[in-house]
């Protein structure tokens, strides 16, 4: 199965009647498809439906169509634990879509997924112990109602409709074309054109090597440098295991464990010996660009490693483009747009036929759905996070927010196990409702921002922190970014702890 449009499963015809399921999953991206798999495996008696706003599955990998789009972390850990990955560690969007399509086909998930369903409201009734979800079919305009005992939010974390573009002076004067990667136009012709990419994250690092060979010249303009890890898009252990004809299930599991072990060591060192890690990262760049390139100016961030995500650059392709002269890096700030390009604060001018704003995205808190509980609007900023999965005062709902420093899917798998265990536990207890609540010992606990900015501070989180739940100073009330801790802690959660109240 490919990432092309997939026909929706039949939708209910009667607008007046609601369709009921035990579990409603929001989103058919990497988390939602994985959640559907786990639910079918671990809770085989539960009815469920997956509602997806796009025309097919894939989420990020379907939404983004810009040149060269690929993963920025390895597929042995970004892939599901239950489905072996057999391609190169860093994969294209199409390779990831094909992999997800195989999961859907192999496990007969397609009948459960409804595409083109835009969810507008989600309302909880304590009287009925039910969520009521109002959605619109984007392809027909039909309004539909679903009810569910449990809501599983797998919708991702950024707003699909628009990326984040700062407003710079003079943008209206610019006579060229301004493009955000998130809404890449099909008709954009950049062959033999002068292109400026604004940004320095994984998207810019993907676009630059993909576009540079066809451009007259490409410039990456960054306000400040970021860290990258260049390396071969190969995994030596996987190659050896395949050479000795080990089963792919063994290859996947052993390589996955080795990658996670190496990542744990790297993450720990980034905190314990940041200067040594910084030197190693910069040396990796210097190997491609040579001793005379100004690494200090263009590739030495002001922050310590891992305060922001570090993108892997397969085969150092970004740096190869710079070394070849087809691409260049400029570290400066924009004074104003001009008719023909950009005037920088240093006084330098950059002419451009096309300017690409790879400047990030807008945080979407739970899909921008209007939530309410017993008729009162729900503001998630007034809640406290329960282990980054649930919210105080919000019944029968779990959301998936993955890791920043490790692959997103690692946490999606862990959260899925928690959801299935919780649903089975509720059945065993004979209860209809579970809601996180602060315990007596938590009443005077200080409430802090959802993520500690000293620990992790990308722009999209800093811009949206006021929309997110609060955290406390105890493990139960925090969103941990430590997979190596959570892989043991989440399966060991005491489901009868007072932090979870049942009815």
VOPAGU-2260 file (C-alpha; in pm, 1 decimal, decimal comma):
REM VOPAGU-2260
SITE   aa  ch    i         X         Y         Z
SITE  UNK   A    0       0,0       0,0       0,0
SITE  UNK   A    1     135,6     342,8     -88,0
SITE  UNK   A    2      79,4     691,0      53,3
SITE  UNK   A    3    -172,7     779,9    -217,1
SITE  UNK   A    4    -535,4     854,6    -136,0
SITE  UNK   A    5    -721,3     567,0      26,4
SITE  UNK   A    6   -1095,4     535,5       2,0
SITE  UNK   A    7   -1269,2     598,3     333,1
SITE  UNK   A    8   -1452,5     316,8     500,7
SITE  UNK   A    9   -1830,6     362,9     464,3
SITE  UNK   A   10   -1958,7     642,3     685,7
SITE  UNK   A   11   -2292,4     625,2     864,5
SITE  UNK   A   12   -2565,7     765,7     642,6
SITE  UNK   A   13   -2808,3     895,2     899,9
SITE  UNK   A   14   -2694,2    1231,8    1028,1
SITE  UNK   A   15   -2934,0    1222,4    1323,7
SITE  UNK   A   16   -2799,3     903,1    1483,6
SITE  UNK   A   17   -2459,1     867,0    1644,9
SITE  UNK   A   18   -2224,9     578,4    1576,5
SITE  UNK   A   19   -2094,0     429,0    1900,2
SITE  UNK   A   20   -1755,7     264,2    1962,7
SITE  UNK   A   21   -1568,1     160,5    2272,8
SITE  UNK   A   22   -1256,3     357,5    2170,3
SITE  UNK   A   23   -1220,4     644,7    1926,4
SITE  UNK   A   24    -865,6     710,1    1802,7
SITE  UNK   A   25    -793,8    1055,2    1663,0
SITE  UNK   A   26    -538,3    1051,7    1380,2
SITE  UNK   A   27    -400,9     789,8    1140,5
SITE  UNK   A   28     -38,5     893,0    1158,9
SITE  UNK   A   29     243,1     688,2    1310,1
SITE  UNK   A   30      80,7     698,2    1658,0
SITE  UNK   A   31    -278,0     629,0    1549,8
SITE  UNK   A   32    -194,2     336,8    1323,2
SITE  UNK   A   33      24,4     189,9    1597,6
SITE  UNK   A   34    -250,1     247,2    1852,6
SITE  UNK   A   35    -503,4      66,7    1631,6
SITE  UNK   A   36    -266,3    -229,6    1601,0
SITE  UNK   A   37    -207,6    -253,6    1977,2
SITE  UNK   A   38    -577,2    -213,7    2057,7
SITE  UNK   A   39    -669,0    -495,6    1821,0
SITE  UNK   A   40    -396,3    -719,8    1964,5
SITE  UNK   A   41    -432,3    -644,3    2335,2
SITE  UNK   A   42    -804,7    -561,7    2362,3
SITE  UNK   A   43    -957,0    -781,1    2090,6
SITE  UNK   A   44   -1311,6    -737,3    2220,4
SITE  UNK   A   45   -1311,4    -356,7    2191,7
SITE  UNK   A   46   -1485,1    -183,8    1901,3
SITE  UNK   A   47   -1294,2     115,5    1767,3
SITE  UNK   A   48   -1271,4     367,1    1488,9
SITE  UNK   A   49    -984,4     590,9    1374,5
SITE  UNK   A   50   -1082,2     936,3    1248,3
SITE  UNK   A   51    -829,5    1110,0    1021,5
SITE  UNK   A   52    -862,0    1459,5     876,2
SITE  UNK   A   53    -636,5    1397,0     575,3
SITE  UNK   A   54    -725,5    1192,5     269,0
SITE  UNK   A   55    -506,5     897,6     370,9
SITE  UNK   A   56    -287,9     761,9     649,2
SITE  UNK   A   57      61,5     886,5     733,6
SITE  UNK   A   58      19,2    1219,9     909,9
SITE  UNK   A   59     346,8    1409,1     878,7
SITE  UNK   A   60     468,3    1179,2     603,2
SITE  UNK   A   61     160,5    1243,4     391,4
SITE  UNK   A   62     121,4    1612,1     475,0
SITE  UNK   A   63     475,5    1719,4     390,8
SITE  UNK   A   64     562,4    1709,9      19,6
SITE  UNK   A   65     879,9    1916,5       8,3
SITE  UNK   A   66    1188,9    1790,7    -180,2
SITE  UNK   A   67    1393,2    1524,5      -5,2
SITE  UNK   A   68    1156,9    1475,1     289,6
SITE  UNK   A   69    1298,5    1205,0     514,3
SITE  UNK   A   70    1316,8    1096,4     876,3
SITE  UNK   A   71    1564,3    1272,8    1102,6
SITE  UNK   A   72    1598,6     968,9    1327,5
SITE  UNK   A   73    1662,6     603,5    1249,4
SITE  UNK   A   74    1377,7     374,5    1145,2
SITE  UNK   A   75    1491,8      90,2    1370,5
SITE  UNK   A   76    1354,9     298,4    1657,9
SITE  UNK   A   77    1112,9     524,5    1469,4
SITE  UNK   A   78     956,0     209,8    1326,2
SITE  UNK   A   79     723,1       4,9    1541,1
SITE  UNK   A   80     867,3    -252,4    1777,5
SITE  UNK   A   81     635,5    -515,5    1627,6
SITE  UNK   A   82     723,4    -466,6    1259,1
SITE  UNK   A   83    1082,0    -514,5    1138,4
SITE  UNK   A   84    1236,5    -230,1     940,5
SITE  UNK   A   85    1434,1    -359,3     641,5
SITE  UNK   A   86    1545,1     -38,8     465,1
SITE  UNK   A   87    1818,9     218,3     531,0
SITE  UNK   A   88    1820,2     376,4     880,5
SITE  UNK   A   89    1719,0     719,2     748,2
SITE  UNK   A   90    1414,3     673,4     526,5
SITE  UNK   A   91    1219,1     880,1     276,0
SITE  UNK   A   92     857,1     976,0     339,5
SITE  UNK   A   93     743,6     730,0      74,8
SITE  UNK   A   94     936,8     445,5     237,4
SITE  UNK   A   95     772,2     525,9     571,1
SITE  UNK   A   96     426,3     541,8     410,2
SITE  UNK   A   97     481,5     205,0     246,0
SITE  UNK   A   98     586,4      58,8     582,6
SITE  UNK   A   99     274,8     199,6     753,0
SITE  UNK   A  100      56,4      72,6     468,6
SITE  UNK   A  101     191,0    -276,8     526,9
SITE  UNK   A  102      95,7    -252,8     895,4
SITE  UNK   A  103    -258,9    -153,9     793,8
SITE  UNK   A  104    -285,9    -432,8     534,7
SITE  UNK   A  105    -124,2    -707,2     741,7
SITE  UNK   A  106    -352,1    -640,8    1038,9
SITE  UNK   A  107    -676,7    -558,5     855,5
SITE  UNK   A  108    -695,2    -208,9    1004,8
SITE  UNK   A  109    -839,8     -35,7     697,1
SITE  UNK   A  110   -1207,4    -106,0     782,7
SITE  UNK   A  111   -1157,6      85,7    1109,2
SITE  UNK   A  112   -1011,5     403,1     954,7
SITE  UNK   A  113   -1223,9     693,6     826,1
SITE  UNK   A  114   -1041,1     951,5     617,0
SITE  UNK   A  115   -1137,7    1315,0     547,6
SITE  UNK   A  116   -1306,0    1338,1     888,2
SITE  UNK   A  117   -1239,0    1676,6    1050,2
SITE  UNK   A  118   -1322,7    1673,5    1421,4
SITE  UNK   A  119   -1468,7    1997,5    1552,0
SITE  UNK   A  120   -1589,0    1923,8    1904,4
SITE  UNK   A  121   -1543,9    1660,0    2173,5
SITE  UNK   A  122   -1781,8    1673,1    2470,5
SITE  UNK   A  123   -1775,1    1456,6    2781,0
SITE  UNK   A  124   -2092,4    1373,2    2972,8
SITE  UNK   A  125   -2044,5    1251,3    3329,4
SITE  UNK   A  126   -2411,5    1146,5    3335,3
SITE  UNK   A  127   -2360,2     907,1    3044,5
SITE  UNK   A  128   -1984,3     843,5    3084,9
SITE  UNK   A  129   -1945,7     911,8    2715,7
SITE  UNK   A  130   -1750,5    1129,5    2476,9
SITE  UNK   A  131   -1954,4    1279,5    2192,1
SITE  UNK   A  132   -1747,4    1374,6    1889,5
SITE  UNK   A  133   -1882,4    1599,0    1614,0
SITE  UNK   A  134   -1704,2    1570,2    1280,2
SITE  UNK   A  135   -1744,6    1687,9     922,9
SITE  UNK   A  136   -1666,4    1480,8     615,5
SITE  UNK   A  137   -1437,0    1712,8     417,2
SITE  UNK   A  138   -1511,9    1533,3      90,4
SITE  UNK   A  139   -1893,4    1545,7     120,0
SITE  UNK   A  140   -1968,4    1816,7     377,7
SITE  UNK   A  141   -2173,8    1567,3     580,3
SITE  UNK   A  142   -2184,0    1625,2     955,0
SITE  UNK   A  143   -2138,4    1312,5    1165,3
SITE  UNK   A  144   -2166,9    1225,9    1532,0
SITE  UNK   A  145   -1974,1     954,6    1716,2
SITE  UNK   A  146   -1991,8     849,0    2078,1
SITE  UNK   A  147   -1712,1     667,2    2254,2
SITE  UNK   A  148   -1635,8     537,3    2600,1
SITE  UNK   A  149   -1268,9     628,1    2562,0
SITE  UNK   A  150   -1081,0     888,3    2355,8
SITE  UNK   A  151    -726,0     821,9    2236,5
SITE  UNK   A  152    -560,0    1134,3    2099,7
SITE  UNK   A  153    -296,4    1047,0    1836,9
SITE  UNK   A  154    -327,8    1362,4    1629,8
SITE  UNK   A  155      32,3    1485,7    1642,1
SITE  UNK   A  156     153,7    1817,5    1769,2
SITE  UNK   A  157     152,2    2076,8    1492,1
SITE  UNK   A  158    -119,4    2258,9    1300,2
SITE  UNK   A  159    -151,3    2106,8     954,0
SITE  UNK   A  160    -319,1    2407,4     795,1
SITE  UNK   A  161     -22,8    2642,1     824,8
SITE  UNK   A  162     343,0    2647,5     925,2
SITE  UNK   A  163     505,1    2912,0    1140,8
SITE  UNK   A  164     641,3    3208,2     945,5
SITE  UNK   A  165     766,4    3514,8    1134,2
SITE  UNK   A  166     651,3    3849,8     996,8
SITE  UNK   A  167     956,6    4040,7     877,1
SITE  UNK   A  168     956,8    4400,7     757,9
SITE  UNK   A  169     912,0    4449,0     385,3
SITE  UNK   A  170     770,0    4106,6     302,4
SITE  UNK   A  171     500,0    4267,6      92,2
SITE  UNK   A  172     764,9    4436,5    -125,4
SITE  UNK   A  173     935,3    4115,5    -226,1
SITE  UNK   A  174     862,6    4030,5    -591,2
SITE  UNK   A  175     973,1    3666,0    -574,2
SITE  UNK   A  176     791,1    3373,4    -423,4
SITE  UNK   A  177     775,1    3292,7     -49,9
SITE  UNK   A  178     710,9    2926,4      34,0
SITE  UNK   A  179     671,7    2739,8     363,4
SITE  UNK   A  180     777,7    2372,5     340,8
SITE  UNK   A  181     464,0    2256,4     519,1
SITE  UNK   A  182     246,0    2382,2     232,2
SITE  UNK   A  183     481,0    2307,1     -58,3
SITE  UNK   A  184     323,8    2404,1    -393,0
SITE  UNK   A  185     320,3    2143,8    -669,6
SITE  UNK   A  186     410,4    2401,8    -932,5
SITE  UNK   A  187     728,0    2539,0    -771,5
SITE  UNK   A  188    1007,3    2537,7   -1030,2
SITE  UNK   A  189    1345,7    2607,3    -872,8
SITE  UNK   A  190    1567,4    2479,2   -1153,2
SITE  UNK   A  191    1849,3    2730,0   -1225,3
SITE  UNK   A  192    1696,5    2970,4    -970,6
SITE  UNK   A  193    1863,4    3149,2    -682,0
SITE  UNK   A  194    1709,2    3019,3    -361,4
SITE  UNK   A  195    1736,1    3124,6       3,0
SITE  UNK   A  196    1620,0    2888,1     277,4
SITE  UNK   A  197    1556,2    3062,5     609,2
SITE  UNK   A  198    1610,5    2823,1     899,7
SITE  UNK   A  199    1865,0    2583,7    1044,0
SITE  UNK   A  200    1673,1    2280,0    1165,5
SITE  UNK   A  201    1606,7    1936,6    1020,0
SITE  UNK   A  202    1379,3    2070,8     745,8
SITE  UNK   A  203    1642,2    2312,5     614,9
SITE  UNK   A  204    1905,2    2038,8     638,5
SITE  UNK   A  205    1680,7    1814,2     427,1
SITE  UNK   A  206    1579,2    2074,7     169,1
SITE  UNK   A  207    1925,5    2213,2      99,8
SITE  UNK   A  208    2094,0    1894,9     -31,7
SITE  UNK   A  209    1779,0    1790,8    -218,4
SITE  UNK   A  210    1743,6    2123,5    -401,0
SITE  UNK   A  211    2100,8    2249,9    -440,1
SITE  UNK   A  212    2197,8    2035,0    -742,9
SITE  UNK   A  213    1915,8    2191,3    -948,7
SITE  UNK   A  214    1946,6    2550,2    -825,5
SITE  UNK   A  215    2169,8    2818,4    -969,4
SITE  UNK   A  216    2278,2    2868,5    -609,6
SITE  UNK   A  217    2121,4    2792,2    -273,0
SITE  UNK   A  218    2186,4    2977,6      51,6
SITE  UNK   A  219    2082,6    2861,7     398,4
SITE  UNK   A  220    2026,1    3169,6     614,0
SITE  UNK   A  221    2020,5    3101,0     986,0
SITE  UNK   A  222    1986,3    3334,5    1279,9
SITE  UNK   A  223    2193,3    3098,6    1495,1
SITE  UNK   A  224    2364,6    2761,9    1438,9
SITE  UNK   A  225    2231,9    2419,6    1531,8
SITE  UNK   A  226    2393,8    2082,4    1596,1
SITE  UNK   A  227    2397,0    1801,3    1341,2
SITE  UNK   A  228    2523,5    1444,7    1342,6
SITE  UNK   A  229    2665,7    1344,8    1003,4
SITE  UNK   A  230    2714,8     978,1     928,2
SITE  UNK   A  231    2665,9     697,0     679,6
SITE  UNK   A  232    2307,5     597,6     606,0
SITE  UNK   A  233    2395,6     238,4     689,8
SITE  UNK   A  234    2388,1      29,2    1003,1
SITE  UNK   A  235    2693,7    -196,4    1032,5
SITE  UNK   A  236    2530,8    -436,0    1279,0
SITE  UNK   A  237    2227,0    -478,4    1052,4
SITE  UNK   A  238    2454,4    -546,9     755,9
SITE  UNK   A  239    2648,6    -813,8     948,4
SITE  UNK   A  240    2332,7    -983,3    1076,5
SITE  UNK   A  241    2183,5    -993,6     728,0
SITE  UNK   A  242    2509,7   -1127,1     588,9
SITE  UNK   A  243    2483,0   -1426,0     821,0
SITE  UNK   A  244    2116,8   -1460,9     721,9
SITE  UNK   A  245    1967,2   -1381,6    1061,1
SITE  UNK   A  246    1585,1   -1353,1    1052,8
SITE  UNK   A  247    1462,0    -995,3    1005,5
SITE  UNK   A  248    1285,8   -1009,3    1343,5
SITE  UNK   A  249    1627,4   -1069,9    1504,7
SITE  UNK   A  250    1790,6    -796,2    1299,3
SITE  UNK   A  251    1520,9    -546,5    1397,8
SITE  UNK   A  252    1533,5    -628,1    1767,7
SITE  UNK   A  253    1912,1    -644,6    1803,5
SITE  UNK   A  254    1979,8    -332,0    1597,7
SITE  UNK   A  255    1703,5    -148,8    1782,4
SITE  UNK   A  256    1860,8    -240,4    2117,0
SITE  UNK   A  257    2206,9    -134,5    2000,5
SITE  UNK   A  258    2078,3     199,6    1867,9
SITE  UNK   A  259    1894,6     266,7    2193,4
SITE  UNK   A  260    2201,5     174,0    2398,7
SITE  UNK   A  261    2418,3     412,4    2194,3
SITE  UNK   A  262    2158,0     688,5    2224,4
SITE  UNK   A  263    2139,6     647,1    2599,5
SITE  UNK   A  264    2516,8     680,8    2627,7
SITE  UNK   A  265    2516,5     986,3    2400,2
SITE  UNK   A  266    2229,4    1155,3    2586,4
SITE  UNK   A  267    2393,6    1097,6    2924,4
SITE  UNK   A  268    2725,2    1233,5    2798,4
SITE  UNK   A  269    2550,8    1541,7    2658,2
SITE  UNK   A  270    2451,9    1629,0    3015,1
SITE  UNK   A  271    2761,0    1507,9    3199,7
SITE  UNK   A  272    3035,0    1620,2    2959,1
SITE  UNK   A  273    2872,1    1867,9    2719,2
SITE  UNK   A  274    3199,6    2024,4    2603,5
SITE  UNK   A  275    3342,6    1690,7    2491,8
SITE  UNK   A  276    3022,2    1605,4    2304,8
SITE  UNK   A  277    3019,4    1950,7    2146,0
SITE  UNK   A  278    3376,3    1901,8    2025,2
SITE  UNK   A  279    3290,4    1562,4    1875,3
SITE  UNK   A  280    2985,9    1698,8    1691,4
SITE  UNK   A  281    3182,7    1989,1    1547,0
SITE  UNK   A  282    3464,8    1759,4    1442,6
SITE  UNK   A  283    3212,7    1555,2    1244,8
SITE  UNK   A  284    3119,4    1867,2    1048,2
SITE  UNK   A  285    3482,2    1971,5    1007,1
SITE  UNK   A  286    3564,6    1640,4     838,5
SITE  UNK   A  287    3337,8    1742,8     550,6
SITE  UNK   A  288    3411,1    2115,3     534,6
SITE  UNK   A  289    3782,4    2120,4     606,9
SITE  UNK   A  290    4001,1    2313,3     853,3
SITE  UNK   A  291    3956,3    2652,5     683,1
SITE  UNK   A  292    3575,9    2665,6     701,0
SITE  UNK   A  293    3435,4    2890,3     975,8
SITE  UNK   A  294    3280,1    2618,2    1190,3
SITE  UNK   A  295    3274,4    2851,8    1489,9
SITE  UNK   A  296    3043,0    3097,6    1317,8
SITE  UNK   A  297    2811,3    2867,1    1123,3
SITE  UNK   A  298    2791,5    2538,4    1314,3
SITE  UNK   A  299    2868,3    2612,6    1681,0
SITE  UNK   A  300    2544,9    2674,8    1876,1
SITE  UNK   A  301    2534,2    2883,9    2191,0
SITE  UNK   A  302    2342,3    2613,9    2377,9
SITE  UNK   A  303    2473,2    2280,0    2504,5
SITE  UNK   A  304    2398,7    1964,9    2300,0
SITE  UNK   A  305    2046,5    1819,9    2328,8
SITE  UNK   A  306    1869,1    2132,1    2448,1
SITE  UNK   A  307    1717,7    2110,9    2102,9
SITE  UNK   A  308    1671,9    1810,0    1878,8
SITE  UNK   A  309    1982,1    1703,6    1683,8
SITE  UNK   A  310    1915,8    1597,1    1325,6
SITE  UNK   A  311    2109,7    1317,1    1161,7
SITE  UNK   A  312    2256,6    1418,2     824,2
SITE  UNK   A  313    2287,8    1099,3     613,6
SITE  UNK   A  314    2620,4    1075,6     433,6
SITE  UNK   A  315    2684,3    1439,6     532,4
SITE  UNK   A  316    2487,6    1551,0     224,5
SITE  UNK   A  317    2421,1    1900,4     361,7
SITE  UNK   A  318    2793,7    1957,6     414,2
SITE  UNK   A  319    2885,6    1802,4      81,9
SITE  UNK   A  320    2664,8    2060,9     -88,7
SITE  UNK   A  321    2845,1    2341,6      92,3
SITE  UNK   A  322    3186,8    2195,6      16,4
SITE  UNK   A  323    3098,4    2168,5    -354,7
SITE  UNK   A  324    3004,2    2536,4    -377,2
SITE  UNK   A  325    2643,5    2466,9    -480,5
SITE  UNK   A  326    2520,9    2576,6    -138,3
SITE  UNK   A  327    2640,0    2822,3     123,0
SITE  UNK   A  328    2563,6    2900,3     484,4
SITE  UNK   A  329    2502,7    3254,8     610,2
SITE  UNK   A  330    2462,7    3328,5     981,0
SITE  UNK   A  331    2292,6    3663,9    1023,9
SITE  UNK   A  332    1957,8    3826,8    1096,6
SITE  UNK   A  333    1707,9    3978,8     856,0
SITE  UNK   A  334    1680,3    4358,3     856,3
SITE  UNK   A  335    1412,7    4367,8     588,4
SITE  UNK   A  336    1285,8    4201,1     275,1
SITE  UNK   A  337    1358,5    4397,9     -41,0
SITE  UNK   A  338    1208,1    4380,8    -389,3
SITE  UNK   A  339    1474,4    4130,4    -492,8
SITE  UNK   A  340    1558,4    3943,7    -172,6
SITE  UNK   A  341    1687,3    4018,2     175,4
SITE  UNK   A  342    1889,5    4290,7     345,0
SITE  UNK   A  343    2066,4    4148,2     650,4
SITE  UNK   A  344    2157,2    4333,0     969,7
SITE  UNK   A  345    2523,7    4307,7     878,8
SITE  UNK   A  346    2450,2    4504,6     560,3
SITE  UNK   A  347    2490,3    4200,5     334,2
SITE  UNK   A  348    2230,8    4156,5      59,8
SITE  UNK   A  349    2095,4    3821,8     -55,1
SITE  UNK   A  350    1909,7    3824,0    -384,8
SITE  UNK   A  351    1666,1    3537,3    -437,4
SITE  UNK   A  352    1410,0    3422,9    -689,8
SITE  UNK   A  353    1252,4    3204,5    -420,1
SITE  UNK   A  354    1262,6    3235,9     -40,3
SITE  UNK   A  355    1171,7    2927,8     164,0
SITE  UNK   A  356    1076,3    2984,4     527,1
SITE  UNK   A  357    1182,4    2663,4     703,7
SITE  UNK   A  358    1102,5    2837,4    1029,3
SITE  UNK   A  359     906,4    2570,6    1210,9
SITE  UNK   A  360     542,2    2508,5    1283,0
SITE  UNK   A  361     258,0    2614,9    1508,0
SITE  UNK   A  362     188,2    2393,0    1805,1
SITE  UNK   A  363    -156,0    2234,0    1797,9
SITE  UNK   A  364    -281,8    2132,7    2139,6
SITE  UNK   A  365    -489,1    1819,0    2093,3
SITE  UNK   A  366    -581,5    1893,4    1734,9
SITE  UNK   A  367    -734,8    2237,9    1800,4
SITE  UNK   A  368   -1056,4    2053,9    1886,6
SITE  UNK   A  369   -1307,1    2239,6    2107,4
SITE  UNK   A  370   -1326,6    2021,9    2417,9
SITE  UNK   A  371   -1586,1    2050,3    2691,0
SITE  UNK   A  372   -1671,5    1857,9    3007,0
SITE  UNK   A  373   -2033,6    1859,3    3121,8
SITE  UNK   A  374   -2103,4    2166,2    2911,8
SITE  UNK   A  375   -1803,1    2370,4    3031,5
SITE  UNK   A  376   -1519,3    2454,0    2786,8
SITE  UNK   A  377   -1196,7    2270,7    2870,7
SITE  UNK   A  378    -871,3    2467,1    2886,5
SITE  UNK   A  379    -581,7    2222,2    2905,0
SITE  UNK   A  380    -357,4    2493,7    3050,2
SITE  UNK   A  381    -565,6    2466,5    3368,9
SITE  UNK   A  382    -487,7    2097,1    3408,5
SITE  UNK   A  383    -182,8    1909,0    3534,9
SITE  UNK   A  384     -26,9    1640,6    3318,9
SITE  UNK   A  385     -36,2    1282,0    3439,9
SITE  UNK   A  386     291,6    1135,8    3311,0
SITE  UNK   A  387     250,9    1328,5    2985,3
SITE  UNK   A  388     -43,1    1101,9    2890,7
SITE  UNK   A  389    -355,3    1220,8    3075,0
SITE  UNK   A  390    -489,5    1539,0    3234,0
SITE  UNK   A  391    -628,9    1606,1    3580,6
SITE  UNK   A  392   -1004,5    1639,6    3569,2
SITE  UNK   A  393   -1034,0    1493,5    3217,4
SITE  UNK   A  394   -1194,6    1147,4    3217,4
SITE  UNK   A  395   -1131,7     855,7    2981,8
SITE  UNK   A  396    -877,5    1023,7    2760,9
SITE  UNK   A  397    -510,6     961,9    2679,3
SITE  UNK   A  398    -292,6    1156,9    2440,3
SITE  UNK   A  399      27,7    1055,6    2269,7
SITE  UNK   A  400     319,8    1295,9    2275,2
SITE  UNK   A  401     643,9    1124,8    2184,5
SITE  UNK   A  402    1005,7    1185,2    2272,2
SITE  UNK   A  403    1215,8    1479,4    2160,3
SITE  UNK   A  404    1554,6    1314,5    2210,7
SITE  UNK   A  405    1458,3     965,2    2100,1
SITE  UNK   A  406    1219,5     845,0    1832,8
SITE  UNK   A  407     855,3     949,1    1870,1
SITE  UNK   A  408     728,2     595,4    1813,2
SITE  UNK   A  409     912,8     453,6    2113,1
SITE  UNK   A  410     673,6     644,2    2337,1
SITE  UNK   A  411     372,8     578,6    2114,2
SITE  UNK   A  412     428,9     205,2    2170,1
SITE  UNK   A  413     468,5     252,8    2547,1
SITE  UNK   A  414     156,1     469,2    2572,7
SITE  UNK   A  415     -37,8     213,5    2368,1
SITE  UNK   A  416      56,1     -57,3    2619,0
SITE  UNK   A  417     -63,3     170,4    2900,2
SITE  UNK   A  418    -396,5     243,9    2729,7
SITE  UNK   A  419    -467,8    -124,2    2664,6
SITE  UNK   A  420    -369,4    -222,1    3018,5
SITE  UNK   A  421    -589,5      57,1    3158,5
SITE  UNK   A  422    -890,6     -45,2    2947,6
SITE  UNK   A  423    -855,1    -409,0    3053,6
SITE  UNK   A  424    -813,0    -300,3    3417,0
SITE  UNK   A  425   -1134,1     -94,3    3399,8
SITE  UNK   A  426   -1321,9    -393,8    3260,3
SITE  UNK   A  427   -1188,9    -613,8    3539,9
SITE  UNK   A  428   -1297,4    -357,2    3800,7
SITE  UNK   A  429   -1636,0    -311,0    3633,2
SITE  UNK   A  430   -1597,3      68,7    3612,2
SITE  UNK   A  431   -1688,5     312,9    3337,2
SITE  UNK   A  432   -1470,0     612,3    3418,5
SITE  UNK   A  433   -1109,2     689,6    3509,9
SITE  UNK   A  434    -979,3    1039,1    3577,6
SITE  UNK   A  435    -639,5    1157,5    3707,9
SITE  UNK   A  436    -660,8    1367,9    4023,4
SITE  UNK   A  437    -408,0    1523,4    4256,6
SITE  UNK   A  438    -370,1    1321,8    4575,7
SITE  UNK   A  439    -372,0    1469,2    4925,1
SITE  UNK   A  440       8,3    1479,6    4924,3
SITE  UNK   A  441       6,1    1669,7    4593,2
SITE  UNK   A  442    -221,2    1958,9    4696,7
SITE  UNK   A  443      59,3    2206,5    4775,5
SITE  UNK   A  444     287,0    2088,4    4495,8
SITE  UNK   A  445     439,7    2372,8    4291,3
SITE  UNK   A  446     298,1    2387,4    3938,1
SITE  UNK   A  447     553,6    2454,0    3666,1
SITE  UNK   A  448     560,2    2485,0    3284,1
SITE  UNK   A  449     493,2    2158,1    3100,8
SITE  UNK   A  450     858,2    2124,1    2989,7
SITE  UNK   A  451    1157,5    2272,5    3170,1
SITE  UNK   A  452    1308,0    2519,8    2917,6
SITE  UNK   A  453    1650,9    2458,0    3067,7
SITE  UNK   A  454    1611,5    2096,2    2961,7
SITE  UNK   A  455    1453,9    2137,5    2616,8
SITE  UNK   A  456    1353,8    2460,8    2444,5
SITE  UNK   A  457    1265,8    2449,1    2072,5
SITE  UNK   A  458    1082,1    2754,3    1941,7
SITE  UNK   A  459     746,4    2586,6    1878,7
SITE  UNK   A  460     726,0    2472,6    2241,7
SITE  UNK   A  461     833,4    2808,3    2380,6
SITE  UNK   A  462     571,6    2987,0    2166,1
SITE  UNK   A  463     296,7    2746,8    2276,0
SITE  UNK   A  464     387,9    2668,7    2638,0
SITE  UNK   A  465      97,8    2879,1    2771,1
SITE  UNK   A  466    -148,1    2642,8    2596,8
SITE  UNK   A  467     -13,1    2325,1    2754,5
SITE  UNK   A  468     -88,5    2158,6    3089,7
SITE  UNK   A  469     123,0    2223,3    3395,4
SITE  UNK   A  470     364,6    1978,8    3553,8
SITE  UNK   A  471     442,7    1910,3    3915,9
SITE  UNK   A  472     761,7    1814,8    4095,9
SITE  UNK   A  473     683,3    1440,9    4121,7
SITE  UNK   A  474     722,5    1174,2    3852,2
SITE  UNK   A  475     345,3    1114,4    3830,2
SITE  UNK   A  476     287,7    1476,3    3730,8
SITE  UNK   A  477     563,4    1521,1    3476,6
SITE  UNK   A  478     618,3    1446,5    3109,4
SITE  UNK   A  479     949,4    1264,6    3113,7
SITE  UNK   A  480    1176,1    1286,0    2810,3
SITE  UNK   A  481    1374,9     984,8    2926,7
SITE  UNK   A  482    1282,2     673,8    2730,2
SITE  UNK   A  483    1533,4     465,0    2921,1
SITE  UNK   A  484    1352,0     545,1    3245,6
SITE  UNK   A  485     999,6     526,5    3106,4
SITE  UNK   A  486    1046,1     189,1    2936,6
SITE  UNK   A  487    1054,3      45,3    3290,2
SITE  UNK   A  488     832,4     296,7    3472,0
SITE  UNK   A  489     527,1     306,9    3244,3
SITE  UNK   A  490     468,8     -71,3    3237,7
SITE  UNK   A  491     504,7     -72,0    3617,3
SITE  UNK   A  492     243,8     199,6    3686,9
SITE  UNK   A  493      14,3      97,0    3971,0
SITE  UNK   A  494    -327,2     139,9    3809,7
SITE  UNK   A  495    -487,7     147,0    4156,0
SITE  UNK   A  496    -276,8     437,9    4277,0
SITE  UNK   A  497    -483,1     722,6    4422,7
SITE  UNK   A  498    -373,6     945,3    4133,3
SITE  UNK   A  499    -620,5     749,3    3915,7
SITE  UNK   A  500    -979,7     768,9    4036,0
SITE  UNK   A  501   -1244,1     526,5    3906,1
SITE  UNK   A  502   -1620,9     537,6    3897,8
